[in-house]
Amino acid sequence: MPLNPDITTLRFLTIIIALSLCQVAANVLPSASRAQERPSFLSEDASWFWPTNASRYMSSSFGETRAAHFHAAMDIGTWGHEGYAVFASRDGIVHRVAVGPVGYGNVIYLRHDDGTISLYAHLLDFHPRIRSVVDSLRLQNYSFEFDRNMEDYEIRFRRGQQIGWTGSTGVGPPHLHFELRTPEGRPFNPKLAGVYIEDTIPPQFSGLAVEPLSYNSTVNGSPGIYRSRPARRGGRYDFGTLEVSGEVGLAANVFDRANASNNVHAVYELKMYVDDELYFHSRADSFSYDESRQMFIDRVFPILRDERRGYQRLYVRNANTLPFYQDTGHTGRLDLPPGEYAVRIVASDFYGNSTPAHLRLHVTEPDEAQIANRLHFPRGYTDWRTQNGTVSADEPPATLIWHKNWVRPGPGTTEAAGSPEIAIRPLGSFRDEMRIYSSASAGLPLDIADRLELRKGNRAWVLHRIRPEHPVTIYHDGMRISVTFPLDAFFEPVSMGIAGTYPDFTLFPDTEPFRRPATVRILLDEDLRNRGGIGLYRVNPRNGRLSHVSSRTDRDGSMITGTIRAGGSYTIAYDTLAPEISRPDIGKWSHVNRYYATVSVDDDLSGIDYHSAIIHVNGQRGIAEYDPEKKLLIFHHPDFRPQRTNEISVTLSDRAGNTTSRTFTGVRYN
């Protein structure tokens, strides 16, 4: 929300004094010695002005885990408020400006003489020199979203000059996202440029995850991901002794803090030693935006998906090309001979504060009696289809542990416990169809054929091998449902299947992250056609709530097509209710002599289509800006001056095409 223009005098005095002290500190950054080497593209005399007078509080650090990418910047806290000054960190030209409802929100890119870029995001507003150009271009068609190279306008700022005001556009809560990029456009850690944060606190470990990496691997007898919390003795973290068999990978849940900060940050560097031999070493200096989704394979994806916890893998997946990893002669994957091993994990922050964590591995040979790949030769194809009764695929198989290359029963799911064994049959040549791999306890291979049939009890499902180098379309329910995976849909080969009762479906397993989105097509039966408000929705597995998927129907209404970015369950739903428009308001921004008008907007199912918004105040059309977190539609026009009583008119649609119009009269400006 905008700043309240009626802040008390006492609050103003308190803020002014605090900000004055901050600005004195901001004029000269501390010259503490850097723990890491300065990048070659930065000259030794290049220095950076602290970019805001809001605070010197780092609320988020470079390389932190986000929902779908690495955090590419340093976030600076603004105490939950908007409207603090934002300064040019170095002399530069305005290279690019963008405006939008998500992501960076209002953002300024400055290009400096050495080619580096500094970026200032989530701004409440731009400096008037920038704002006037942006408004003149947007008012040509009243467009909200804007993203343009601005160098032709020759807008330059000197180091320390104000370029805007802090806000919460794009994503909240209020803060300043301060990002630095190399001349090639790669984000890099601002601390490498000497941007200093007082930090004498070493990192802390909160958990360890151990992933089985082969079909016969176990950890403390479990075939799934094993997790433990450390015992802490002084500054030492101890995860005890773990018994493992087969190949495994370790992952650490570890965080850092800075002085006078309650926020947790990403660690800068991780090392793993096995009997004092370095097996893994990562350091978060820089990455490319083309690689940012590799965060999903740098972290343990199932834990990240379910709990939003960023366990950092201490091994390198085959498709991982991030530049974080140093050459140790190992990948970090642990496929050790039987014996006892001492493992030490060292987490360090940028300034060299470090913390070790210890564990011991007791490695044993896999139990040969439990190894899968037991070959069965049924009497014939018919036997396979009928030996367990009716075959069904109306819901995905339960109580299974999935890996990209194998599947196995979960703990306790043995025939003795009442759960039938699972079996895999390659589909292809007649000879392949005669091979069946079955198991009641260990893993079954998924990489033996492009198409497999998986059976569990009287249910069966077809699994398709999806390889990054080939586009693939898979079908379900007589081809009425199809999912097309493009090139590089996944980071590595995976196996996927479709289950469900038309028109609902589940794409399973949901254990591997998508690299690129897939396309869903559903042929609509006659009774589903020509009904308004149809859309594709993803079903939240925890609470059953629906979230709209970008989708459309063809001209004759016979097919709906949508774009999905994850596995899981999907359904068709109908949104026939138009958005609600309420609570008109008119006020004035406290930081500049400019007025605004807002209305609250909401839509329960498909969501607001902000592109459709048209807003007038007192007969004057303005730009309709949308804030999805605050659920506000904001009237913007540089010439807007409210009257004592005003009229606000709004027309708005949702993403299902339902439209509403509302006019508010007598809206007072106080």
C-alpha positions in Angstrom: 0.0 0.0 0.0 1.2 3.6 -0.5 2.7 5.5 2.4 0.2 7.2 4.7 0.6 11.0 4.0 -0.6 11.7 7.6 2.4 10.3 9.5 2.9 11.9 12.8 5.6 14.5 13.3 7.4 12.3 15.9 7.6 9.5 13.4 9.0 11.8 10.7 11.7 13.1 13.1 12.7 9.6 14.2 13.0 8.4 10.6 14.9 11.5 9.4 17.5 11.1 12.2 17.9 7.4 11.5 18.2 7.9 7.8 20.7 10.7 8.1 22.9 8.3 10.1 22.4 5.6 7.5 23.4 8.0 4.7 26.6 8.9 6.5 27.5 5.3 6.6 26.3 4.7 3.0 28.6 7.4 1.6 31.7 5.4 2.4 31.6 1.6 2.4 33.8 -0.1 4.9 37.1 -1.3 3.4 37.4 -4.6 5.2 39.6 -7.1 3.5 37.8 -9.4 1.1 38.0 -13.1 1.7 37.7 -13.9 -2.0 39.5 -12.7 -5.2 38.0 -9.7 -7.0 36.6 -10.5 -10.4 38.9 -9.6 -13.3 36.2 -7.4 -15.1 36.2 -5.0 -12.1 39.0 -2.5 -11.8 40.7 -2.1 -8.4 39.4 1.4 -8.0 35.7 0.5 -8.7 33.6 1.1 -5.6 29.9 0.9 -5.0 27.7 3.5 -3.2 25.2 1.9 -0.8 22.0 2.0 -2.8 19.4 3.2 -0.3 19.0 5.2 2.9 16.4 2.7 4.2 19.0 0.6 6.2 22.2 -1.4 6.0 20.2 -4.5 6.8 20.7 -7.4 4.4 17.4 -9.3 4.4 18.4 -11.9 1.7 21.7 -12.9 0.1 23.0 -14.0 -3.2 22.3 -17.6 -4.1 19.4 -18.3 -1.8 16.7 -20.8 -2.7 13.6 -19.4 -4.3 10.5 -21.1 -5.6 11.9 -21.7 -9.1 15.4 -20.1 -9.2 18.4 -18.9 -7.3 18.2 -15.5 -5.8 20.4 -13.3 -7.9 21.0 -10.3 -5.6 21.3 -8.8 -2.2 18.0 -7.7 -0.7 18.1 -4.7 1.6 15.4 -4.3 4.3 13.1 -1.3 4.4 11.4 -2.1 7.7 8.1 -2.9 6.1 7.7 0.5 4.6 7.9 2.0 1.1 9.2 5.3 -0.2 12.9 5.4 0.9 15.4 6.9 -1.5 17.2 4.6 -4.0 20.6 5.8 -5.2 22.9 5.1 -8.2 25.6 2.9 -6.9 28.1 4.2 -9.6 28.0 6.6 -12.5 25.9 5.1 -15.2 23.4 5.4 -18.0 19.8 4.1 -17.7 20.2 1.0 -19.8 16.7 -0.6 -19.3 13.5 0.0 -17.4 10.6 -2.4 -16.9 7.2 -2.3 -15.2 5.0 -5.3 -14.4 2.9 -7.0 -11.8 5.3 -9.9 -11.0 9.0 -10.6 -10.9 11.1 -7.4 -10.5 8.0 -5.1 -10.7 9.3 -1.6 -11.3 13.0 -2.0 -12.1 15.9 0.2 -13.3 19.1 -1.2 -14.9 22.1 1.1 -14.9 25.1 0.3 -17.2 28.4 1.5 -16.0 31.6 2.4 -18.0 33.2 -1.0 -17.4 30.1 -2.7 -18.9 28.7 -4.0 -15.6 25.1 -3.5 -14.8 23.5 -2.6 -11.5 19.8 -3.4 -11.0 17.3 -1.9 -8.6 14.0 -3.8 -8.3 10.5 -3.7 -6.7 10.5 0.1 -6.8 7.5 2.2 -5.8 8.4 4.8 -8.4 11.2 6.1 -10.7 13.0 9.4 -10.7 10.9 12.0 -12.7 13.4 12.0 -15.5 12.8 8.3 -16.0 9.1 8.4 -15.1 8.3 11.1 -17.7 9.8 9.0 -20.6 8.2 5.7 -19.4 4.7 7.4 -19.0 4.9 9.0 -22.4 5.5 5.6 -24.0 2.9 3.7 -22.0 0.2 6.3 -22.6 0.3 5.7 -26.3 -1.8 2.6 -25.8 -2.4 2.7 -22.0 -0.3 -0.4 -21.4 0.6 -1.4 -17.9 3.5 -3.7 -18.7 6.7 -2.1 -20.1 10.2 -3.4 -20.8 12.5 -1.4 -23.1 16.1 -0.5 -23.7 16.5 3.2 -22.7 20.0 4.1 -23.7 18.8 6.2 -26.7 17.3 8.6 -24.2 20.7 9.4 -22.7 19.4 9.5 -19.1 22.5 9.5 -16.9 23.1 9.6 -13.1 26.1 10.2 -11.0 27.1 8.0 -8.2 24.9 8.7 -5.1 22.2 10.6 -7.1 18.6 9.4 -6.4 17.1 7.3 -9.1 13.8 6.2 -7.5 12.0 5.1 -4.3 11.8 1.7 -2.6 8.6 -0.3 -2.8 7.1 -3.8 -3.1 6.1 -4.0 -6.7 6.4 -7.5 -8.3 6.8 -9.3 -5.1 6.5 -8.2 -1.4 7.1 -7.4 1.3 8.7 -4.0 0.8 12.5 -4.2 0.2 15.1 -3.2 -2.3 16.5 -5.9 -4.6 20.1 -4.8 -5.5 21.7 -6.9 -8.2 25.0 -6.7 -10.0 25.7 -8.3 -13.4 28.9 -8.9 -15.4 29.4 -7.2 -18.8 28.0 -10.5 -20.3 24.8 -10.2 -18.2 25.5 -12.9 -15.6 24.5 -12.0 -12.0 27.4 -12.1 -9.6 27.7 -12.0 -5.8 27.8 -8.3 -4.8 30.3 -9.1 -2.0 32.8 -9.9 -4.7 32.6 -6.2 -5.7 33.3 -5.1 -2.1 29.7 -4.4 -1.1 30.3 -5.0 2.6 28.0 -6.5 5.3 29.3 -6.9 8.9 29.4 -10.6 9.5 31.4 -12.4 12.1 28.9 -15.2 12.7 29.6 -18.7 11.3 27.0 -20.8 9.4 24.7 -23.3 11.2 23.6 -26.8 10.2 19.9 -27.7 10.8 19.6 -31.0 8.9 21.2 -33.7 6.7 19.5 -35.7 3.9 20.9 -38.9 2.4 19.5 -39.9 -1.0 19.8 -43.5 -2.3 21.2 -43.2 -5.8 20.8 -46.8 -7.1 17.9 -49.3 -7.1 19.4 -51.3 -4.3 20.7 -48.5 -2.0 19.5 -48.1 1.5 20.1 -45.7 4.4 19.6 -47.1 7.9 17.5 -49.8 6.2 15.3 -47.3 4.4 15.0 -47.2 0.6 13.8 -43.6 0.6 15.4 -40.2 1.4 16.7 -40.4 5.0 16.9 -37.2 7.1 18.5 -36.5 10.5 19.1 -33.5 12.7 22.5 -32.9 14.3 23.5 -33.1 17.9 25.4 -29.8 18.7 28.3 -29.7 21.1 29.8 -26.3 21.3 30.6 -25.3 17.7 30.6 -28.9 16.5 27.6 -30.5 14.7 27.4 -34.3 14.8 25.0 -36.4 12.7 26.1 -39.6 14.2 26.6 -42.9 12.4 24.6 -43.9 9.4 24.5 -47.4 7.9 24.4 -47.3 4.1 24.5 -49.8 1.2 24.9 -49.0 -2.4 25.5 -45.5 -3.9 24.2 -42.5 -2.0 24.4 -38.7 -2.1 24.5 -36.3 0.9 22.7 -33.0 1.1 22.9 -30.3 3.9 20.3 -27.9 5.2 22.6 -25.1 6.3 22.2 -21.3 6.7 24.2 -18.2 7.6 23.4 -15.0 9.5 25.0 -11.6 9.6 25.6 -9.4 12.6 22.5 -7.6 13.9 20.3 -9.6 11.5 17.5 -12.1 12.3 17.2 -13.3 8.7 18.8 -16.5 7.5 21.0 -16.4 4.4 22.6 -18.8 2.0 26.1 -20.0 2.8 28.8 -19.0 0.3 30.9 -22.2 0.2 30.5 -25.9 1.0 33.1 -28.6 1.1 32.7 -32.3 1.8 35.6 -34.5 2.9 35.7 -38.3 3.1 38.5 -39.5 5.3 40.1 -36.1 4.8 39.9 -36.4 1.0 38.0 -33.5 -0.7 35.0 -35.0 -2.6 32.9 -31.9 -3.2 33.5 -28.2 -3.3 30.9 -25.5 -4.3 31.1 -21.7 -4.1 28.3 -19.3 -5.0 30.1 -16.5 -7.1 28.0 -16.2 -10.2 25.6 -18.0 -12.6 23.8 -17.5 -15.8 20.0 -16.9 -16.1 20.0 -19.8 -18.6 21.1 -22.0 -15.7 18.8 -20.6 -12.9 16.3 -23.5 -13.0 19.2 -25.8 -12.3 18.5 -24.8 -8.7 16.0 -27.7 -8.8 18.8 -30.3 -9.3 21.3 -28.4 -7.1 18.7 -28.8 -4.2 16.8 -32.0 -3.2 13.7 -31.5 -5.3 11.2 -33.7 -3.4 12.0 -31.8 -0.2 12.0 -28.4 -1.9 8.6 -29.2 -3.5 6.9 -30.4 -0.4 8.4 -28.3 2.4 10.2 -25.4 0.7 13.4 -26.4 2.4 16.6 -26.0 0.3 18.8 -29.0 1.1 21.9 -28.4 -0.9 23.2 -31.5 -2.6 26.9 -32.3 -1.9 27.2 -34.0 -5.2 26.7 -33.0 -8.9 23.9 -34.4 -10.9 24.8 -35.4 -14.5 22.9 -32.5 -16.1 24.1 -29.9 -13.7 26.3 -27.3 -15.5 26.3 -24.6 -12.8 29.6 -22.8 -12.4 29.6 -23.2 -8.6 31.5 -26.5 -8.5 35.2 -26.7 -8.2 37.2 -29.6 -9.6 38.0 -32.2 -6.8 38.4 -35.3 -9.0 35.1 -36.5 -7.7 31.4 -35.8 -8.3 30.5 -36.1 -4.7 28.4 -39.2 -5.2 29.4 -41.8 -2.6 29.8 -45.4 -3.9 32.2 -46.7 -1.3 33.5 -50.2 -0.6 32.3 -51.8 2.6 34.0 -50.2 5.6 33.9 -47.3 8.0 34.3 -43.7 6.8 34.6 -40.3 8.5 32.7 -37.5 6.6 33.3 -33.9 7.3 31.1 -31.1 5.8 32.4 -27.5 6.1 30.1 -24.6 5.5 31.7 -21.1 5.1 30.4 -17.6 4.6 32.0 -15.0 2.3 34.2 -13.6 5.0 35.7 -16.9 6.0 33.6 -17.8 9.1 33.2 -21.5 8.9 31.5 -24.4 10.7 32.2 -28.2 10.4 29.7 -31.0 10.7 30.6 -34.6 11.2 29.1 -38.0 10.5 30.3 -41.6 10.1 29.3 -43.9 7.4 29.1 -47.7 8.0 29.0 -49.1 4.4 27.8 -52.6 3.8 27.2 -54.6 0.6 23.6 -54.5 -0.6 21.6 -57.5 0.4 21.6 -59.8 -2.6 18.3 -61.4 -1.6 16.7 -58.0 -1.9 18.1 -57.0 -5.2 15.5 -56.5 -8.0 15.8 -57.7 -11.5 14.5 -61.1 -10.6 13.6 -62.4 -14.1 10.2 -64.1 -14.5 9.0 -65.9 -17.6 5.2 -66.0 -17.6 3.4 -68.6 -19.7 2.3 -65.9 -22.1 1.2 -62.4 -22.7 -2.4 -63.2 -21.8 -1.3 -64.4 -18.3 0.3 -61.0 -17.6 -2.9 -59.2 -18.4 -5.3 -61.4 -16.5 -3.4 -63.0 -13.6 -4.5 -60.3 -11.2 -8.0 -59.5 -12.5 -9.2 -56.3 -14.1 -6.4 -53.8 -15.1 -7.1 -50.2 -14.1 -5.2 -46.9 -14.3 -7.7 -44.6 -12.7 -5.3 -43.2 -10.1 -1.5 -43.2 -9.9 0.3 -46.0 -8.1 0.7 -45.4 -4.3 3.4 -46.3 -1.8 6.2 -46.3 -4.3 9.6 -44.6 -4.1 10.5 -43.1 -7.5 13.9 -42.3 -9.0 14.6 -41.2 -12.5 16.1 -44.6 -13.3 14.2 -47.0 -11.0 11.1 -47.5 -8.8 10.8 -49.5 -5.7 8.2 -50.3 -3.0 8.1 -48.0 0.0 9.2 -49.2 3.5 7.0 -52.0 4.8 5.1 -52.5 1.5 5.8 -56.3 1.3 3.5 -59.0 0.4 3.6 -60.2 4.0 2.3 -56.7 5.0 -0.7 -57.1 2.6 0.7 -55.1 -0.3 1.3 -57.0 -3.5 4.7 -56.8 -5.3 5.2 -54.5 -8.2 6.4 -55.6 -11.6 7.8 -54.0 -14.8 7.4 -55.3 -18.3 9.2 -53.7 -21.3 6.8 -53.0 -24.2 8.3 -53.3 -27.7 9.4 -56.4 -29.4 7.8 -59.8 -28.6 11.0 -60.9 -26.8 10.9 -57.8 -24.6 7.3 -58.4 -23.7 8.3 -61.8 -22.4 10.7 -60.2 -19.8 9.2 -59.3 -16.5 11.1 -57.7 -13.6 9.3 -58.0 -10.3 10.1 -57.2 -6.7 8.4 -57.0 -3.3 11.2 -54.9 -1.7 14.0 -53.7 -4.0 14.1 -51.5 -7.1 13.0 -52.1 -10.6 14.8 -50.5 -13.6 13.0 -47.8 -15.6 15.7 -47.2 -18.2 15.4 -50.6 -20.0 12.8 -49.5 -22.6 11.1 -46.4 -24.0 7.7 -47.9 -22.9 7.1 -50.0 -19.8 4.0 -51.4 -18.2 4.0 -51.2 -14.4 1.7 -53.5 -12.4 0.7 -53.4 -8.8 -2.1 -55.7 -7.8 -4.9 -55.4 -10.3 -3.8 -52.1 -11.6 -1.4 -51.3 -14.5 0.0 -48.2 -15.9 2.1 -47.4 -19.0 5.4 -45.5 -18.3 7.2 -43.6 -21.1 10.9 -42.8 -21.1 11.3 -39.0 -21.7 14.7 -38.2 -23.0 15.9 -34.5 -23.2 17.1 -34.9 -26.8 13.8 -36.0 -28.2 10.3 -34.4 -28.1 7.7 -36.9 -27.0 3.9 -37.0 -26.8 2.2 -39.5 -24.4 -1.5 -40.4 -24.4 -4.2 -41.5 -22.0 -7.8 -42.7 -22.2 -8.1 -43.5 -25.8 -5.9 -40.5 -26.8 -8.5 -38.1 -25.4 -5.7 -36.7 -23.1 -2.2 -36.0 -24.4 0.9 -34.4 -22.9 3.7 -33.2 -25.3 7.1 -32.8 -23.9 9.4 -30.5 -26.0 13.2 -30.8 -26.4 15.0 -30.4 -23.1 11.7 -30.9 -21.1 13.8 -32.5 -18.3 17.4 -32.2 -17.2 17.9 -36.0 -17.5 16.0 -39.0 -18.9 12.9 -39.7 -16.7 9.9 -42.0 -16.9 6.4 -40.6 -16.8 2.9 -41.9 -16.9 -0.7 -40.6 -17.0 -3.5 -41.9 -14.7 -7.0 -40.7 -13.9 -10.6 -40.7 -14.9 -11.4 -38.4 -17.9 -11.3 -35.4 -17.9 -9.2 -35.4 -14.7 -5.7 -36.8 -15.0 -2.5 -37.1 -13.0 0.9 -36.9 -14.5 3.2 -39.1 -12.4 5.6 -39.3 -10.7 6.0 -35.8 -9.5 9.6 -36.3 -8.4 11.6 -34.7 -11.1 11.5 -31.0 -12.0 10.6 -29.7 -15.4 13.2 -27.8 -17.3 10.8 -26.5 -19.9 6.9 -26.5 -19.9 4.8 -29.3 -21.5 1.6 -28.9 -23.5 -1.6 -30.6 -22.4 -4.4 -31.3 -24.9 -7.8 -32.6 -23.8 -10.4 -33.6 -26.4 -13.8 -32.4 -25.0 -16.8 -34.7 -25.1 -20.0 -33.1 -26.4 -21.4 -32.5 -22.9 -18.2 -30.5 -22.0 -18.3 -28.2 -25.0 -19.8 -24.8 -25.5 -19.9 -24.1 -21.8 -18.6 -20.7 -20.7 -15.7 -20.3 -18.4 -13.9 -23.6 -19.0 -10.3 -23.8 -17.9 -7.5 -26.2 -16.9 -6.5 -26.2 -13.2 -3.8 -27.8 -11.1 -5.0 -29.5 -7.9 -3.0 -28.7 -4.8 -2.2 -32.2 -3.3 -2.2 -30.8 0.3 -5.5 -28.9 0.4 -7.3 -29.6 -2.9 -7.4 -26.0 -3.9 -7.4 -25.2 -7.6 -4.9 -23.0 -9.4 -5.5 -21.8 -12.9 -3.2 -23.1 -15.7 -2.7 -20.9 -18.8 -5.1 -22.6 -21.2 -7.5 -21.9 -24.1 -10.2 -23.7 -26.2 -10.1 -24.0 -29.9 -12.7 -22.3 -32.2 -15.2 -25.0 -32.2 -14.8 -25.8 -28.5 -13.7 -29.4 -29.1 -10.3 -29.2 -27.4 -8.7 -27.3 -24.5 -4.9 -26.7 -24.6 -2.8 -25.8 -21.6 0.8 -25.2 -20.5 2.0 -27.0 -17.4 5.3 -26.8 -15.6 5.1 -29.7 -13.1 3.6 -33.1 -12.7 0.7 -33.8 -10.4 -3.1 -33.8 -10.7 -5.1 -31.6 -13.1 -8.8 -31.1 -13.7 -11.2 -29.1 -15.8 -13.4 -26.5 -14.0 -15.8 -23.8 -15.0 -15.6 -20.2 -13.8 -18.9 -18.4 -14.4 -18.5 -15.6 -11.9 -17.1 -12.2 -12.9 -14.5 -10.4 -10.7 -15.5 -8.3 -7.8 -14.6 -4.6 -7.7 -14.9 -2.7 -4.4 -13.5 -0.1 -2.0 -12.5 2.8 -4.2 -9.9 5.2 -2.7 -8.1 8.3 -3.8 -4.9 9.6 -2.2 -1.5 11.2 -2.7 1.9 9.6 -2.8 4.0 11.0 0.1 7.3 10.9 -1.8 6.3 13.0 -4.8 3.6 15.5 -5.7 1.5 12.8 -7.5 -2.0 11.4 -6.9 -3.5 7.9 -7.2 -6.8 6.2 -7.3 -7.3 2.5 -6.5 -10.1 -0.1 -6.3 -9.9 -3.5 -4.7 -10.3 -6.4 -7.2 -10.7 -10.1 -6.6 -11.6 -13.3 -8.4 -12.0 -16.7 -6.6 -11.2 -19.2 -9.4 -9.5 -18.3 -12.6 -7.9 -15.0 -11.4 -7.7 -11.4 -12.6 -6.8 -10.8 -16.3 -5.1 -7.4 -15.7 -4.5 -7.0 -19.4 -8.3 -6.4 -19.8 -8.6 -3.6 -17.3 -9.8 -0.2 -18.3 -10.1 2.5 -15.7 -11.3 6.1 -15.9 -11.4 8.8 -13.2 -13.6 11.8 -13.8 -13.9 10.8 -17.5 -10.1 10.6 -18.0 -8.6 7.3 -18.9 -5.5 6.2 -17.2 -3.1 3.3 -17.1 -4.5 0.4 -15.1 -1.7 -1.0 -13.0 -2.3 -4.2 -11.1 -0.8 -5.3 -7.7 -1.7 -9.1 -7.3 -0.4 -9.3 -3.7 -2.5 -6.3 -2.5 -5.3 -7.1 -4.9 -5.4 -3.5 -6.1 -6.1 -2.0 -9.5 -4.3 1.4 -9.5 -5.2 4.4 -11.8 -2.1 6.1 -13.1 -1.9 9.3 -15.1 0.8 11.9 -14.8 -1.8 14.7 -15.1 -4.3 13.4 -12.6 -5.6 15.9 -10.1 -8.5 14.8 -8.0 -11.6 16.9 -7.3 -13.3 17.0 -3.9 -15.7 14.3 -5.0 -14.8 12.0 -7.9 -16.1 9.3 -10.2 -14.2 6.1 -10.8 -15.3 3.7 -13.6 -13.7 0.2 -14.1 -14.2 -2.6 -16.6 -12.3 -5.8 -15.8 -12.4 -9.5 -16.9 -11.1 -12.7 -15.3 -9.0 -15.3 -17.1 -12.1 -17.3 -18.0 -13.6 -14.3 -19.9 -16.2 -13.1 -17.4 -16.4 -9.3 -17.4 -17.7 -6.8 -14.9 -18.1 -3.0 -15.0 -18.6 -0.8 -12.0 -18.8 3.0 -11.5 -18.3 4.6 -8.1 -19.6 8.2 -7.6 -18.9 10.6 -4.8 -15.5 9.2 -4.0 -13.9 11.8 -1.8 -10.3 12.9 -1.7 -9.4 13.8 1.8 
